[in-house]
Amino acid sequence: MAKLLVNDDLVTVSLSAVEKAETVHGEMSVPRTAVVSARVVPDGMDEVHGLRMPGTGLPGVIMVGTWRDKEKVTFAVCHGRRPAVVLELAGQHYDRIVVTVENPDEVVASLT
């Protein structure tokens, strides 16, 4: 399962080898200063919209990769209908990151 690692300078989406293959992407980092907001949602998949380009998707099971709609580009790593962290970003290639994690409240608290 993916992890969100937070330090003083960066927020990194750490992926397993399987997730790297599913996303057709490696680990991703953004400057901590690019995170405009962070929140916990009860179901990460409800936050991911648009067309998958590239990635892996199976409704209700997995949404992993890049998702594009008319307004936003989202990097998602969602496994099942589970709680997730949603990061809104500014000045980055991605507008949002949505990741199901074991400890979403702790991750959000570390960003505030």
Gaussian input, Z-matrix of N, CA and C with variables (Angstrom, degrees):
# hf/3-21g

backbone

0 1
 N
 C     1     B1
 C     2     B2     1     A1
 N     3     B3     2     A2     1     D1
 C     4     B4     3     A3     2     D2
 C     5     B5     4     A4     3     D3
 N     6     B6     5     A5     4     D4
 C     7     B7     6     A6     5     D5
 C     8     B8     7     A7     6     D6
 N     9     B9     8     A8     7     D7
 C    10    B10     9     A9     8     D8
 C    11    B11    10    A10     9     D9
 N    12    B12    11    A11    10    D10
 C    13    B13    12    A12    11    D11
 C    14    B14    13    A13    12    D12
 N    15    B15    14    A14    13    D13
 C    16    B16    15    A15    14    D14
 C    17    B17    16    A16    15    D15
 N    18    B18    17    A17    16    D16
 C    19    B19    18    A18    17    D17
 C    20    B20    19    A19    18    D18
 N    21    B21    20    A20    19    D19
 C    22    B22    21    A21    20    D20
 C    23    B23    22    A22    21    D21
 N    24    B24    23    A23    22    D22
 C    25    B25    24    A24    23    D23
 C    26    B26    25    A25    24    D24
 N    27    B27    26    A26    25    D25
 C    28    B28    27    A27    26    D26
 C    29    B29    28    A28    27    D27
 N    30    B30    29    A29    28    D28
 C    31    B31    30    A30    29    D29
 C    32    B32    31    A31    30    D30
 N    33    B33    32    A32    31    D31
 C    34    B34    33    A33    32    D32
 C    35    B35    34    A34    33    D33
 N    36    B36    35    A35    34    D34
 C    37    B37    36    A36    35    D35
 C    38    B38    37    A37    36    D36
 N    39    B39    38    A38    37    D37
 C    40    B40    39    A39    38    D38
 C    41    B41    40    A40    39    D39
 N    42    B42    41    A41    40    D40
 C    43    B43    42    A42    41    D41
 C    44    B44    43    A43    42    D42
 N    45    B45    44    A44    43    D43
 C    46    B46    45    A45    44    D44
 C    47    B47    46    A46    45    D45
 N    48    B48    47    A47    46    D46
 C    49    B49    48    A48    47    D47
 C    50    B50    49    A49    48    D48
 N    51    B51    50    A50    49    D49
 C    52    B52    51    A51    50    D50
 C    53    B53    52    A52    51    D51
 N    54    B54    53    A53    52    D52
 C    55    B55    54    A54    53    D53
 C    56    B56    55    A55    54    D54
 N    57    B57    56    A56    55    D55
 C    58    B58    57    A57    56    D56
 C    59    B59    58    A58    57    D57
 N    60    B60    59    A59    58    D58
 C    61    B61    60    A60    59    D59
 C    62    B62    61    A61    60    D60
 N    63    B63    62    A62    61    D61
 C    64    B64    63    A63    62    D62
 C    65    B65    64    A64    63    D63
 N    66    B66    65    A65    64    D64
 C    67    B67    66    A66    65    D65
 C    68    B68    67    A67    66    D66
 N    69    B69    68    A68    67    D67
 C    70    B70    69    A69    68    D68
 C    71    B71    70    A70    69    D69
 N    72    B72    71    A71    70    D70
 C    73    B73    72    A72    71    D71
 C    74    B74    73    A73    72    D72
 N    75    B75    74    A74    73    D73
 C    76    B76    75    A75    74    D74
 C    77    B77    76    A76    75    D75
 N    78    B78    77    A77    76    D76
 C    79    B79    78    A78    77    D77
 C    80    B80    79    A79    78    D78
 N    81    B81    80    A80    79    D79
 C    82    B82    81    A81    80    D80
 C    83    B83    82    A82    81    D81
 N    84    B84    83    A83    82    D82
 C    85    B85    84    A84    83    D83
 C    86    B86    85    A85    84    D84
 N    87    B87    86    A86    85    D85
 C    88    B88    87    A87    86    D86
 C    89    B89    88    A88    87    D87
 N    90    B90    89    A89    88    D88
 C    91    B91    90    A90    89    D89
 C    92    B92    91    A91    90    D90
 N    93    B93    92    A92    91    D91
 C    94    B94    93    A93    92    D92
 C    95    B95    94    A94    93    D93
 N    96    B96    95    A95    94    D94
 C    97    B97    96    A96    95    D95
 C    98    B98    97    A97    96    D96
 N    99    B99    98    A98    97    D97
 C   100   B100    99    A99    98    D98
 C   101   B101   100   A100    99    D99
 N   102   B102   101   A101   100   D100
 C   103   B103   102   A102   101   D101
 C   104   B104   103   A103   102   D102
 N   105   B105   104   A104   103   D103
 C   106   B106   105   A105   104   D104
 C   107   B107   106   A106   105   D105
 N   108   B108   107   A107   106   D106
 C   109   B109   108   A108   107   D107
 C   110   B110   109   A109   108   D108
 N   111   B111   110   A110   109   D109
 C   112   B112   111   A111   110   D110
 C   113   B113   112   A112   111   D111
 N   114   B114   113   A113   112   D112
 C   115   B115   114   A114   113   D113
 C   116   B116   115   A115   114   D114
 N   117   B117   116   A116   115   D115
 C   118   B118   117   A117   116   D116
 C   119   B119   118   A118   117   D117
 N   120   B120   119   A119   118   D118
 C   121   B121   120   A120   119   D119
 C   122   B122   121   A121   120   D120
 N   123   B123   122   A122   121   D121
 C   124   B124   123   A123   122   D122
 C   125   B125   124   A124   123   D123
 N   126   B126   125   A125   124   D124
 C   127   B127   126   A126   125   D125
 C   128   B128   127   A127   126   D126
 N   129   B129   128   A128   127   D127
 C   130   B130   129   A129   128   D128
 C   131   B131   130   A130   129   D129
 N   132   B132   131   A131   130   D130
 C   133   B133   132   A132   131   D131
 C   134   B134   133   A133   132   D132
 N   135   B135   134   A134   133   D133
 C   136   B136   135   A135   134   D134
 C   137   B137   136   A136   135   D135
 N   138   B138   137   A137   136   D136
 C   139   B139   138   A138   137   D137
 C   140   B140   139   A139   138   D138
 N   141   B141   140   A140   139   D139
 C   142   B142   141   A141   140   D140
 C   143   B143   142   A142   141   D141
 N   144   B144   143   A143   142   D142
 C   145   B145   144   A144   143   D143
 C   146   B146   145   A145   144   D144
 N   147   B147   146   A146   145   D145
 C   148   B148   147   A147   146   D146
 C   149   B149   148   A148   147   D147
 N   150   B150   149   A149   148   D148
 C   151   B151   150   A150   149   D149
 C   152   B152   151   A151   150   D150
 N   153   B153   152   A152   151   D151
 C   154   B154   153   A153   152   D152
 C   155   B155   154   A154   153   D153
 N   156   B156   155   A155   154   D154
 C   157   B157   156   A156   155   D155
 C   158   B158   157   A157   156   D156
 N   159   B159   158   A158   157   D157
 C   160   B160   159   A159   158   D158
 C   161   B161   160   A160   159   D159
 N   162   B162   161   A161   160   D160
 C   163   B163   162   A162   161   D161
 C   164   B164   163   A163   162   D162
 N   165   B165   164   A164   163   D163
 C   166   B166   165   A165   164   D164
 C   167   B167   166   A166   165   D165
 N   168   B168   167   A167   166   D166
 C   169   B169   168   A168   167   D167
 C   170   B170   169   A169   168   D168
 N   171   B171   170   A170   169   D169
 C   172   B172   171   A171   170   D170
 C   173   B173   172   A172   171   D171
 N   174   B174   173   A173   172   D172
 C   175   B175   174   A174   173   D173
 C   176   B176   175   A175   174   D174
 N   177   B177   176   A176   175   D175
 C   178   B178   177   A177   176   D176
 C   179   B179   178   A178   177   D177
 N   180   B180   179   A179   178   D178
 C   181   B181   180   A180   179   D179
 C   182   B182   181   A181   180   D180
 N   183   B183   182   A182   181   D181
 C   184   B184   183   A183   182   D182
 C   185   B185   184   A184   183   D183
 N   186   B186   185   A185   184   D184
 C   187   B187   186   A186   185   D185
 C   188   B188   187   A187   186   D186
 N   189   B189   188   A188   187   D187
 C   190   B190   189   A189   188   D188
 C   191   B191   190   A190   189   D189
 N   192   B192   191   A191   190   D190
 C   193   B193   192   A192   191   D191
 C   194   B194   193   A193   192   D192
 N   195   B195   194   A194   193   D193
 C   196   B196   195   A195   194   D194
 C   197   B197   196   A196   195   D195
 N   198   B198   197   A197   196   D196
 C   199   B199   198   A198   197   D197
 C   200   B200   199   A199   198   D198
 N   201   B201   200   A200   199   D199
 C   202   B202   201   A201   200   D200
 C   203   B203   202   A202   201   D201
 N   204   B204   203   A203   202   D202
 C   205   B205   204   A204   203   D203
 C   206   B206   205   A205   204   D204
 N   207   B207   206   A206   205   D205
 C   208   B208   207   A207   206   D206
 C   209   B209   208   A208   207   D207
 N   210   B210   209   A209   208   D208
 C   211   B211   210   A210   209   D209
 C   212   B212   211   A211   210   D210
 N   213   B213   212   A212   211   D211
 C   214   B214   213   A213   212   D212
 C   215   B215   214   A214   213   D213
 N   216   B216   215   A215   214   D214
 C   217   B217   216   A216   215   D215
 C   218   B218   217   A217   216   D216
 N   219   B219   218   A218   217   D217
 C   220   B220   219   A219   218   D218
 C   221   B221   220   A220   219   D219
 N   222   B222   221   A221   220   D220
 C   223   B223   222   A222   221   D221
 C   224   B224   223   A223   222   D222
 N   225   B225   224   A224   223   D223
 C   226   B226   225   A225   224   D224
 C   227   B227   226   A226   225   D225
 N   228   B228   227   A227   226   D226
 C   229   B229   228   A228   227   D227
 C   230   B230   229   A229   228   D228
 N   231   B231   230   A230   229   D229
 C   232   B232   231   A231   230   D230
 C   233   B233   232   A232   231   D231
 N   234   B234   233   A233   232   D232
 C   235   B235   234   A234   233   D233
 C   236   B236   235   A235   234   D234
 N   237   B237   236   A236   235   D235
 C   238   B238   237   A237   236   D236
 C   239   B239   238   A238   237   D237
 N   240   B240   239   A239   238   D238
 C   241   B241   240   A240   239   D239
 C   242   B242   241   A241   240   D240
 N   243   B243   242   A242   241   D241
 C   244   B244   243   A243   242   D242
 C   245   B245   244   A244   243   D243
 N   246   B246   245   A245   244   D244
 C   247   B247   246   A246   245   D245
 C   248   B248   247   A247   246   D246
 N   249   B249   248   A248   247   D247
 C   250   B250   249   A249   248   D248
 C   251   B251   250   A250   249   D249
 N   252   B252   251   A251   250   D250
 C   253   B253   252   A252   251   D251
 C   254   B254   253   A253   252   D252
 N   255   B255   254   A254   253   D253
 C   256   B256   255   A255   254   D254
 C   257   B257   256   A256   255   D255
 N   258   B258   257   A257   256   D256
 C   259   B259   258   A258   257   D257
 C   260   B260   259   A259   258   D258
 N   261   B261   260   A260   259   D259
 C   262   B262   261   A261   260   D260
 C   263   B263   262   A262   261   D261
 N   264   B264   263   A263   262   D262
 C   265   B265   264   A264   263   D263
 C   266   B266   265   A265   264   D264
 N   267   B267   266   A266   265   D265
 C   268   B268   267   A267   266   D266
 C   269   B269   268   A268   267   D267
 N   270   B270   269   A269   268   D268
 C   271   B271   270   A270   269   D269
 C   272   B272   271   A271   270   D270
 N   273   B273   272   A272   271   D271
 C   274   B274   273   A273   272   D272
 C   275   B275   274   A274   273   D273
 N   276   B276   275   A275   274   D274
 C   277   B277   276   A276   275   D275
 C   278   B278   277   A277   276   D276
 N   279   B279   278   A278   277   D277
 C   280   B280   279   A279   278   D278
 C   281   B281   280   A280   279   D279
 N   282   B282   281   A281   280   D280
 C   283   B283   282   A282   281   D281
 C   284   B284   283   A283   282   D282
 N   285   B285   284   A284   283   D283
 C   286   B286   285   A285   284   D284
 C   287   B287   286   A286   285   D285
 N   288   B288   287   A287   286   D286
 C   289   B289   288   A288   287   D287
 C   290   B290   289   A289   288   D288
 N   291   B291   290   A290   289   D289
 C   292   B292   291   A291   290   D290
 C   293   B293   292   A292   291   D291
 N   294   B294   293   A293   292   D292
 C   295   B295   294   A294   293   D293
 C   296   B296   295   A295   294   D294
 N   297   B297   296   A296   295   D295
 C   298   B298   297   A297   296   D296
 C   299   B299   298   A298   297   D297
 N   300   B300   299   A299   298   D298
 C   301   B301   300   A300   299   D299
 C   302   B302   301   A301   300   D300
 N   303   B303   302   A302   301   D301
 C   304   B304   303   A303   302   D302
 C   305   B305   304   A304   303   D303
 N   306   B306   305   A305   304   D304
 C   307   B307   306   A306   305   D305
 C   308   B308   307   A307   306   D306
 N   309   B309   308   A308   307   D307
 C   310   B310   309   A309   308   D308
 C   311   B311   310   A310   309   D309
 N   312   B312   311   A311   310   D310
 C   313   B313   312   A312   311   D311
 C   314   B314   313   A313   312   D312
 N   315   B315   314   A314   313   D313
 C   316   B316   315   A315   314   D314
 C   317   B317   316   A316   315   D315
 N   318   B318   317   A317   316   D316
 C   319   B319   318   A318   317   D317
 C   320   B320   319   A319   318   D318
 N   321   B321   320   A320   319   D319
 C   322   B322   321   A321   320   D320
 C   323   B323   322   A322   321   D321
 N   324   B324   323   A323   322   D322
 C   325   B325   324   A324   323   D323
 C   326   B326   325   A325   324   D324
 N   327   B327   326   A326   325   D325
 C   328   B328   327   A327   326   D326
 C   329   B329   328   A328   327   D327
 N   330   B330   329   A329   328   D328
 C   331   B331   330   A330   329   D329
 C   332   B332   331   A331   330   D330
 N   333   B333   332   A332   331   D331
 C   334   B334   333   A333   332   D332
 C   335   B335   334   A334   333   D333

   B1=1.4502
   B2=1.5236
   B3=1.3113
   B4=1.4612
   B5=1.5250
   B6=1.3061
   B7=1.4608
   B8=1.5162
   B9=1.3250
   B10=1.4600
   B11=1.5190
   B12=1.3126
   B13=1.4538
   B14=1.5240
   B15=1.3199
   B16=1.4609
   B17=1.5201
   B18=1.3376
   B19=1.4603
   B20=1.5225
   B21=1.3116
   B22=1.4665
   B23=1.5276
   B24=1.3298
   B25=1.4580
   B26=1.5223
   B27=1.3370
   B28=1.4636
   B29=1.5242
   B30=1.3351
   B31=1.4520
   B32=1.5213
   B33=1.3282
   B34=1.4539
   B35=1.5162
   B36=1.3292
   B37=1.4579
   B38=1.5235
   B39=1.3347
   B40=1.4574
   B41=1.5264
   B42=1.3267
   B43=1.4623
   B44=1.5226
   B45=1.3345
   B46=1.4617
   B47=1.5287
   B48=1.3086
   B49=1.4675
   B50=1.5302
   B51=1.3238
   B52=1.4693
   B53=1.5269
   B54=1.3324
   B55=1.4708
   B56=1.5220
   B57=1.3163
   B58=1.4700
   B59=1.5173
   B60=1.3304
   B61=1.4657
   B62=1.5284
   B63=1.3382
   B64=1.4635
   B65=1.5298
   B66=1.3218
   B67=1.4591
   B68=1.5208
   B69=1.3375
   B70=1.4585
   B71=1.5381
   B72=1.3235
   B73=1.4640
   B74=1.5167
   B75=1.2840
   B76=1.4552
   B77=1.5164
   B78=1.3067
   B79=1.4596
   B80=1.5230
   B81=1.3155
   B82=1.4541
   B83=1.5198
   B84=1.3182
   B85=1.4599
   B86=1.5171
   B87=1.3274
   B88=1.4621
   B89=1.5274
   B90=1.3217
   B91=1.4649
   B92=1.5349
   B93=1.2917
   B94=1.4743
   B95=1.5235
   B96=1.3162
   B97=1.4642
   B98=1.5307
   B99=1.3439
   B100=1.4683
   B101=1.5279
   B102=1.3355
   B103=1.4663
   B104=1.5293
   B105=1.3333
   B106=1.4609
   B107=1.5229
   B108=1.3425
   B109=1.4610
   B110=1.5103
   B111=1.3272
   B112=1.4613
   B113=1.5152
   B114=1.3425
   B115=1.4639
   B116=1.5153
   B117=1.3256
   B118=1.4589
   B119=1.5170
   B120=1.3297
   B121=1.4610
   B122=1.5253
   B123=1.3378
   B124=1.4691
   B125=1.5246
   B126=1.3378
   B127=1.4572
   B128=1.5217
   B129=1.3301
   B130=1.4557
   B131=1.5119
   B132=1.3199
   B133=1.4659
   B134=1.5210
   B135=1.3182
   B136=1.4685
   B137=1.5266
   B138=1.3206
   B139=1.4600
   B140=1.5244
   B141=1.3249
   B142=1.4602
   B143=1.5298
   B144=1.3384
   B145=1.4648
   B146=1.5242
   B147=1.3227
   B148=1.4564
   B149=1.5104
   B150=1.3218
   B151=1.4576
   B152=1.5185
   B153=1.3081
   B154=1.4639
   B155=1.5242
   B156=1.3562
   B157=1.4637
   B158=1.5150
   B159=1.2456
   B160=1.4485
   B161=1.5157
   B162=1.3212
   B163=1.4450
   B164=1.5121
   B165=1.3446
   B166=1.4552
   B167=1.5166
   B168=1.3156
   B169=1.4583
   B170=1.5105
   B171=1.3222
   B172=1.4538
   B173=1.5220
   B174=1.3356
   B175=1.4656
   B176=1.5389
   B177=1.3284
   B178=1.4567
   B179=1.5139
   B180=1.3397
   B181=1.4600
   B182=1.5307
   B183=1.3312
   B184=1.4636
   B185=1.5271
   B186=1.3155
   B187=1.4626
   B188=1.5220
   B189=1.3259
   B190=1.4522
   B191=1.5254
   B192=1.3246
   B193=1.4564
   B194=1.5125
   B195=1.3200
   B196=1.4615
   B197=1.5233
   B198=1.3243
   B199=1.4673
   B200=1.5181
   B201=1.3178
   B202=1.4656
   B203=1.5212
   B204=1.3405
   B205=1.4616
   B206=1.5242
   B207=1.3196
   B208=1.4721
   B209=1.5177
   B210=1.3346
   B211=1.4557
   B212=1.5224
   B213=1.3422
   B214=1.4572
   B215=1.5174
   B216=1.3346
   B217=1.4626
   B218=1.5240
   B219=1.3328
   B220=1.4584
   B221=1.5144
   B222=1.3332
   B223=1.4572
   B224=1.5180
   B225=1.3384
   B226=1.4620
   B227=1.5176
   B228=1.3344
   B229=1.4552
   B230=1.5256
   B231=1.3408
   B232=1.4587
   B233=1.5173
   B234=1.3098
   B235=1.4677
   B236=1.5198
   B237=1.3251
   B238=1.4570
   B239=1.5137
   B240=1.2961
   B241=1.4663
   B242=1.5254
   B243=1.3323
   B244=1.4587
   B245=1.5224
   B246=1.3257
   B247=1.4691
   B248=1.5242
   B249=1.3328
   B250=1.4571
   B251=1.5160
   B252=1.3104
   B253=1.4579
   B254=1.5295
   B255=1.3302
   B256=1.4562
   B257=1.5244
   B258=1.3129
   B259=1.4637
   B260=1.5168
   B261=1.3186
   B262=1.4670
   B263=1.5225
   B264=1.3335
   B265=1.4612
   B266=1.5211
   B267=1.3241
   B268=1.4662
   B269=1.5216
   B270=1.3445
   B271=1.4538
   B272=1.5135
   B273=1.3285
   B274=1.4594
   B275=1.5248
   B276=1.3224
   B277=1.4706
   B278=1.5283
   B279=1.3230
   B280=1.4626
   B281=1.5216
   B282=1.3325
   B283=1.4594
   B284=1.5172
   B285=1.3381
   B286=1.4648
   B287=1.5163
   B288=1.3278
   B289=1.4574
   B290=1.5189
   B291=1.3386
   B292=1.4667
   B293=1.5282
   B294=1.3519
   B295=1.4596
   B296=1.5281
   B297=1.3335
   B298=1.4589
   B299=1.5266
   B300=1.3191
   B301=1.4640
   B302=1.5210
   B303=1.3217
   B304=1.4665
   B305=1.5240
   B306=1.3130
   B307=1.4753
   B308=1.5333
   B309=1.3363
   B310=1.4692
   B311=1.5333
   B312=1.3145
   B313=1.4700
   B314=1.5261
   B315=1.3173
   B316=1.4614
   B317=1.5325
   B318=1.3316
   B319=1.4732
   B320=1.5300
   B321=1.3240
   B322=1.4693
   B323=1.5285
   B324=1.3269
   B325=1.4640
   B326=1.5260
   B327=1.3347
   B328=1.4648
   B329=1.5315
   B330=1.3153
   B331=1.4653
   B332=1.5200
   B333=1.3081
   B334=1.4672
   B335=1.5022
   A1=109.43
   A2=116.08
   A3=122.04
   A4=110.56
   A5=114.40
   A6=121.35
   A7=108.27
   A8=115.80
   A9=121.23
   A10=107.06
   A11=116.39
   A12=122.16
   A13=108.46
   A14=115.70
   A15=121.17
   A16=109.13
   A17=116.07
   A18=119.65
   A19=107.92
   A20=117.48
   A21=120.82
   A22=112.95
   A23=117.22
   A24=121.14
   A25=115.53
   A26=116.96
   A27=120.56
   A28=113.20
   A29=114.38
   A30=122.47
   A31=105.04
   A32=116.59
   A33=121.95
   A34=110.39
   A35=115.74
   A36=121.90
   A37=105.36
   A38=116.00
   A39=122.20
   A40=108.34
   A41=116.41
   A42=122.37
   A43=111.60
   A44=115.76
   A45=120.74
   A46=108.43
   A47=117.01
   A48=120.99
   A49=110.65
   A50=117.38
   A51=121.06
   A52=110.10
   A53=116.92
   A54=120.15
   A55=111.53
   A56=117.71
   A57=120.05
   A58=110.31
   A59=117.13
   A60=120.85
   A61=110.63
   A62=117.17
   A63=121.42
   A64=111.88
   A65=116.75
   A66=120.37
   A67=113.01
   A68=116.68
   A69=122.16
   A70=107.71
   A71=114.22
   A72=122.08
   A73=107.57
   A74=117.55
   A75=120.75
   A76=110.14
   A77=115.42
   A78=118.93
   A79=109.09
   A80=115.02
   A81=119.81
   A82=109.65
   A83=116.45
   A84=121.81
   A85=109.51
   A86=114.58
   A87=121.01
   A88=107.21
   A89=117.15
   A90=118.85
   A91=109.84
   A92=115.55
   A93=119.53
   A94=110.67
   A95=117.04
   A96=120.95
   A97=112.34
   A98=117.90
   A99=121.48
   A100=112.32
   A101=117.16
   A102=120.81
   A103=108.47
   A104=115.55
   A105=122.37
   A106=110.50
   A107=116.26
   A108=120.93
   A109=109.64
   A110=114.80
   A111=122.05
   A112=107.51
   A113=115.29
   A114=119.06
   A115=109.89
   A116=115.01
   A117=122.37
   A118=107.79
   A119=116.34
   A120=122.01
   A121=108.16
   A122=117.30
   A123=119.71
   A124=114.29
   A125=117.78
   A126=121.82
   A127=109.26
   A128=116.80
   A129=121.15
   A130=113.51
   A131=117.49
   A132=120.18
   A133=112.59
   A134=117.31
   A135=120.47
   A136=112.25
   A137=117.43
   A138=122.69
   A139=113.67
   A140=117.68
   A141=122.14
   A142=108.90
   A143=115.82
   A144=121.07
   A145=110.42
   A146=115.73
   A147=121.09
   A148=112.83
   A149=113.77
   A150=121.78
   A151=110.36
   A152=115.75
   A153=122.30
   A154=108.15
   A155=115.92
   A156=120.69
   A157=111.21
   A158=124.71
   A159=131.52
   A160=110.07
   A161=116.41
   A162=121.18
   A163=111.81
   A164=113.94
   A165=121.70
   A166=108.60
   A167=116.46
   A168=119.55
   A169=112.50
   A170=115.45
   A171=123.91
   A172=105.58
   A173=117.81
   A174=121.09
   A175=113.74
   A176=113.98
   A177=121.46
   A178=114.95
   A179=117.55
   A180=120.83
   A181=111.59
   A182=116.60
   A183=120.36
   A184=110.50
   A185=115.38
   A186=123.20
   A187=105.74
   A188=115.65
   A189=120.75
   A190=108.48
   A191=116.31
   A192=120.91
   A193=112.02
   A194=115.39
   A195=122.51
   A196=108.75
   A197=116.06
   A198=122.84
   A199=107.64
   A200=116.50
   A201=121.43
   A202=109.70
   A203=115.56
   A204=120.34
   A205=106.96
   A206=117.96
   A207=120.96
   A208=112.80
   A209=116.91
   A210=120.38
   A211=115.12
   A212=117.95
   A213=119.48
   A214=112.22
   A215=113.20
   A216=121.52
   A217=106.09
   A218=115.81
   A219=121.90
   A220=110.08
   A221=116.26
   A222=121.70
   A223=106.23
   A224=116.94
   A225=121.14
   A226=111.30
   A227=114.48
   A228=121.90
   A229=105.35
   A230=115.48
   A231=121.80
   A232=110.38
   A233=114.88
   A234=122.16
   A235=107.83
   A236=117.16
   A237=121.14
   A238=111.51
   A239=114.72
   A240=121.86
   A241=108.54
   A242=114.00
   A243=121.64
   A244=110.58
   A245=116.13
   A246=119.44
   A247=111.37
   A248=114.31
   A249=120.31
   A250=110.47
   A251=114.60
   A252=122.60
   A253=107.04
   A254=115.89
   A255=122.19
   A256=107.83
   A257=116.17
   A258=121.78
   A259=108.42
   A260=117.10
   A261=122.35
   A262=106.21
   A263=116.25
   A264=121.35
   A265=111.67
   A266=115.39
   A267=121.84
   A268=108.47
   A269=115.35
   A270=120.94
   A271=115.39
   A272=117.90
   A273=122.36
   A274=109.97
   A275=116.52
   A276=120.76
   A277=110.45
   A278=116.25
   A279=121.87
   A280=109.64
   A281=116.00
   A282=121.30
   A283=111.71
   A284=115.54
   A285=120.15
   A286=110.56
   A287=114.23
   A288=122.56
   A289=106.10
   A290=116.22
   A291=121.67
   A292=106.89
   A293=117.01
   A294=120.91
   A295=110.18
   A296=116.24
   A297=119.33
   A298=107.17
   A299=115.50
   A300=121.57
   A301=109.28
   A302=115.49
   A303=121.12
   A304=112.50
   A305=116.75
   A306=121.53
   A307=111.71
   A308=119.25
   A309=119.43
   A310=113.84
   A311=118.14
   A312=120.01
   A313=111.59
   A314=117.33
   A315=121.06
   A316=110.72
   A317=116.46
   A318=119.88
   A319=110.10
   A320=116.87
   A321=120.44
   A322=110.04
   A323=117.41
   A324=120.36
   A325=111.28
   A326=117.60
   A327=120.11
   A328=112.15
   A329=117.11
   A330=121.19
   A331=112.93
   A332=117.77
   A333=119.62
   A334=111.89
   D1=141.54
   D2=-179.78
   D3=-62.76
   D4=155.53
   D5=176.24
   D6=-129.63
   D7=146.56
   D8=170.86
   D9=-103.05
   D10=115.31
   D11=-179.53
   D12=-103.85
   D13=127.91
   D14=-176.33
   D15=-119.74
   D16=126.73
   D17=170.26
   D18=-127.81
   D19=-170.28
   D20=-175.70
   D21=-62.17
   D22=-30.31
   D23=-173.49
   D24=-109.59
   D25=-31.74
   D26=-170.69
   D27=-131.01
   D28=154.86
   D29=166.19
   D30=-117.78
   D31=122.61
   D32=-175.13
   D33=-118.91
   D34=132.66
   D35=171.10
   D36=-91.09
   D37=107.62
   D38=-179.02
   D39=-92.84
   D40=122.22
   D41=-174.61
   D42=-110.49
   D43=146.84
   D44=170.71
   D45=-72.84
   D46=168.97
   D47=178.34
   D48=-60.52
   D49=-39.86
   D50=179.10
   D51=-64.85
   D52=-43.45
   D53=179.71
   D54=-64.53
   D55=-35.32
   D56=176.55
   D57=-61.25
   D58=-40.29
   D59=177.51
   D60=-68.98
   D61=-41.05
   D62=-179.34
   D63=-65.01
   D64=-39.40
   D65=-176.86
   D66=-83.48
   D67=-16.97
   D68=-171.80
   D69=54.97
   D70=45.54
   D71=-173.79
   D72=-157.69
   D73=152.72
   D74=173.44
   D75=-92.86
   D76=-171.88
   D77=175.50
   D78=-58.64
   D79=151.08
   D80=-176.95
   D81=-126.76
   D82=136.54
   D83=175.50
   D84=-126.47
   D85=145.43
   D86=173.55
   D87=-131.93
   D88=151.14
   D89=175.70
   D90=-61.15
   D91=140.22
   D92=178.64
   D93=-58.83
   D94=-31.93
   D95=179.90
   D96=-68.16
   D97=-16.76
   D98=178.47
   D99=-80.47
   D100=-12.71
   D101=-179.37
   D102=-80.20
   D103=109.63
   D104=-178.54
   D105=-80.54
   D106=-39.48
   D107=178.26
   D108=-154.17
   D109=156.77
   D110=177.58
   D111=-139.50
   D112=135.11
   D113=179.55
   D114=-148.35
   D115=158.63
   D116=175.86
   D117=-98.98
   D118=136.28
   D119=175.31
   D120=-123.74
   D121=149.68
   D122=-177.51
   D123=-70.89
   D124=-23.40
   D125=-178.35
   D126=-143.91
   D127=104.62
   D128=-177.47
   D129=-59.85
   D130=-34.15
   D131=-177.72
   D132=-63.88
   D133=-28.73
   D134=177.33
   D135=-66.33
   D136=-17.03
   D137=-177.80
   D138=-92.41
   D139=-8.73
   D140=-173.54
   D141=-103.96
   D142=122.30
   D143=-175.97
   D144=-134.67
   D145=159.45
   D146=173.78
   D147=103.49
   D148=-157.63
   D149=-178.31
   D150=-99.52
   D151=140.16
   D152=179.06
   D153=-82.20
   D154=122.14
   D155=-177.19
   D156=-153.31
   D157=94.37
   D158=-16.24
   D159=-91.97
   D160=177.30
   D161=177.51
   D162=153.03
   D163=-164.03
   D164=-177.47
   D165=-129.60
   D166=133.20
   D167=179.49
   D168=-143.53
   D169=135.57
   D170=172.73
   D171=-143.64
   D172=109.05
   D173=-172.32
   D174=-47.02
   D175=128.07
   D176=178.86
   D177=78.17
   D178=-6.34
   D179=-176.03
   D180=-116.22
   D181=-51.44
   D182=-176.50
   D183=-151.93
   D184=136.04
   D185=171.19
   D186=-137.80
   D187=100.14
   D188=-173.91
   D189=-133.39
   D190=124.49
   D191=177.81
   D192=133.55
   D193=-152.91
   D194=-178.51
   D195=-101.55
   D196=131.16
   D197=-179.86
   D198=-124.23
   D199=130.15
   D200=-177.01
   D201=-122.43
   D202=130.84
   D203=169.14
   D204=-122.61
   D205=-171.03
   D206=-175.73
   D207=-63.15
   D208=-27.68
   D209=-172.87
   D210=-110.54
   D211=-28.14
   D212=-170.03
   D213=-138.20
   D214=154.90
   D215=169.92
   D216=-115.20
   D217=123.18
   D218=-175.41
   D219=-117.54
   D220=133.36
   D221=169.26
   D222=-97.88
   D223=117.90
   D224=-174.48
   D225=-122.24
   D226=140.54
   D227=170.57
   D228=-136.66
   D229=85.17
   D230=-175.94
   D231=-119.91
   D232=123.58
   D233=178.14
   D234=-116.75
   D235=110.81
   D236=179.77
   D237=72.16
   D238=173.68
   D239=179.86
   D240=-88.12
   D241=80.29
   D242=-173.94
   D243=-127.37
   D244=163.82
   D245=176.34
   D246=-59.40
   D247=146.22
   D248=-177.14
   D249=-143.13
   D250=164.45
   D251=172.67
   D252=-102.71
   D253=133.15
   D254=175.02
   D255=-113.24
   D256=120.50
   D257=176.89
   D258=-108.74
   D259=123.36
   D260=173.26
   D261=-92.69
   D262=131.17
   D263=-174.20
   D264=-117.27
   D265=156.57
   D266=175.22
   D267=-127.49
   D268=137.93
   D269=174.04
   D270=70.97
   D271=23.63
   D272=-179.49
   D273=-121.12
   D274=166.18
   D275=175.88
   D276=-59.77
   D277=-41.84
   D278=177.00
   D279=-94.21
   D280=140.80
   D281=175.98
   D282=-85.77
   D283=-26.48
   D284=-177.58
   D285=-147.32
   D286=153.91
   D287=169.96
   D288=-124.87
   D289=131.50
   D290=177.38
   D291=-127.55
   D292=119.51
   D293=-175.39
   D294=-138.13
   D295=127.57
   D296=170.72
   D297=-78.00
   D298=129.54
   D299=-179.13
   D300=-137.45
   D301=161.56
   D302=-179.79
   D303=-68.54
   D304=-31.27
   D305=-171.29
   D306=-128.39
   D307=61.10
   D308=-173.26
   D309=-61.19
   D310=-37.82
   D311=179.99
   D312=-64.19
   D313=-38.81
   D314=179.31
   D315=-66.55
   D316=-40.17
   D317=-179.59
   D318=-64.01
   D319=-46.45
   D320=179.91
   D321=-63.15
   D322=-42.17
   D323=178.84
   D324=-61.13
   D325=-34.73
   D326=-179.30
   D327=-70.93
   D328=-15.82
   D329=-179.50
   D330=-96.13
   D331=-8.06
   D332=-177.77
   D333=-105.48

